[in-house]
Amino acid sequence: MTATPTRDTHRSVEMFERIKRSIAGGESSYARLRSGIELCIERTDGARMWDVDGNEYLDYCLGYGPLFFGHHPREVVDAVVEQITNRGYHFSFPHRLDYEVGERIQRLVPSVDLLRFTCSGTESTMAAMRLARAYTGKDRIIKFEGAYHGWSDLHYINYHPPLGPVAGTAQAPRVLPDSPGIPQAVAETIIPLPFNDLEALERTLSRRSFEIAAVLIEPLLANCGIIPPLPGYLEGVRRLTEAHGVLLIFDEVMTGFRIAPGGAQEYYGIRPDISTFAKVLGGGFPVACFGGTAEVMRLEANNEVMHGGTYTANPMVLAAANAVLARIERERDTLYPRLFQLGDRLRTGLVRVIREAGYACIGQGVGPLFQVFIGRGPVERLTDYRSAMAWVRPEVYSAWHEQMQQRGIYFHPGQLERWFLCSEHTEADIDATIDAAAESIRAVAQGLPPD
Ligand SMILES: Cc1ncc(COP(=O)(O)O)c(C=O)c1O
């Protein structure tokens, strides 16, 4: 028998009870926590965090991904402290960091001639959708099942939160708003399609391009586990959008600056018309942006399309972004190869030990952004939301997560989430994680045996 260690988390439990008395559901963002084992965090450092009971965790969730250089790296803290103590933290006027960060993004992402800052990924994708509609004079937008672009009425549609219901067939999904309160009329502006299916895209564009403004895509699906594009798929999407007079929006909130300095568009060699960035951009500070070709962004430059916000281009968050991007520019030649090597070592190690325990397991992802799927049956890869959903055994993943958390390894409990690596993870961390994973999955097998 593999004994399950149990950590004392009574202070977390008590604190969470108190939080729930003022904060609805105890959290201010949907499904961050796993019900029943909520952790309240006291402090963090590098790749580690400590809960209010003093338990240490190696962190592979990293605040949902922004902490590319770990928790509060020195240069980001110094840049922000210098800014807010000596210069101020809210201007609503143009300032030096506007061009410093703007020029860094232009250098890193060549498809971005011009950009605008926002405060979140959700705002960026909303702004990109409005811009595409204004530019083309058309209303509908294609998005893919299982892709997440934020929580607004405009696009919280056919994402299907944790293994939610689907409608229509796999090749022709029906529109399904993912939350009560989203008007059906707004949802109907979206045309949902399966990811990695060029025929479905071609069919739809051939019939309906007269009413389609843009294809909005996560170039690598990172919100239903990790589902990479099949070889040639993104090239096909670019070719078809160009041929049909439809804009291509890359939502790089998850992939931007992470899988390559220039994001997925650099990694896969595709040039979109509009891109969105957040997460890594601010290293944990709430800053995001959208940008694109001078031709499309002309509408923003002339203020012909409304985009605004009290806090946009706030100097505090831009000081953070400046420090993050400066480090990326400085260290790009060593940083990414190292993160890819660590990511591959961890992903393959986890898959190996889970398979050794008798489970079917697939690891998918790119370097520091991956997921291990635990499922049923002989499948080599998962290529879209529905096939992933049909294959996985979320109860096994969840039980494995619980065992890992008891052993001081933290990642998001959802099977359709993913693991992140940061610059502060070491080879020793990776090896310790694989050892813990082996013990944990053996413990799971006692209660939830492999098929
Ligand atoms: C691909 C993608 N787009 C947009 C968003 C929304 O970003 P935010 O949470 O900053 O609003 C997310 C968040 O995880 C995301 O993964």
The ligand as a MOL file (V3000), in Angstrom:
LIG
                    3D

  0  0  0     0  0            999 V3000
M  V30 BEGIN CTAB
M  V30 COUNTS 16 16 0 0 0
M  V30 BEGIN ATOM
M  V30 1 C -6.3390 32.2270 -24.4930 0
M  V30 2 C -6.9370 33.1490 -23.4760 0
M  V30 3 N -7.5450 34.2670 -23.8890 0
M  V30 4 C -8.0840 35.1400 -23.0120 0
M  V30 5 C -8.0460 34.8980 -21.6600 0
M  V30 6 C -8.6570 35.8710 -20.7010 0
M  V30 7 O -7.6370 36.5760 -20.0520 0
M  V30 8 P -7.9120 37.2910 -18.6570 0
M  V30 9 O -8.1350 36.2250 -17.6400 0
M  V30 10 O -6.6730 38.1150 -18.4200 0
M  V30 11 O -9.1090 38.1620 -18.8280 0
M  V30 12 C -7.4270 33.7400 -21.1870 0
M  V30 13 C -7.3390 33.4530 -19.7410 0
M  V30 14 O -6.9080 32.4300 -19.2950 0
M  V30 15 C -6.8610 32.8400 -22.1230 0
M  V30 16 O -6.2600 31.7060 -21.7390 0
M  V30 END ATOM
M  V30 BEGIN BOND
M  V30 1 1 1 2
M  V30 2 1 2 3
M  V30 3 2 2 15
M  V30 4 2 3 4
M  V30 5 1 4 5
M  V30 6 1 5 6
M  V30 7 2 5 12
M  V30 8 1 6 7
M  V30 9 1 7 8
M  V30 10 2 8 9
M  V30 11 1 8 10
M  V30 12 1 8 11
M  V30 13 1 12 13
M  V30 14 1 12 15
M  V30 15 2 13 14
M  V30 16 1 15 16
M  V30 END BOND
M  V30 END CTAB
M  END
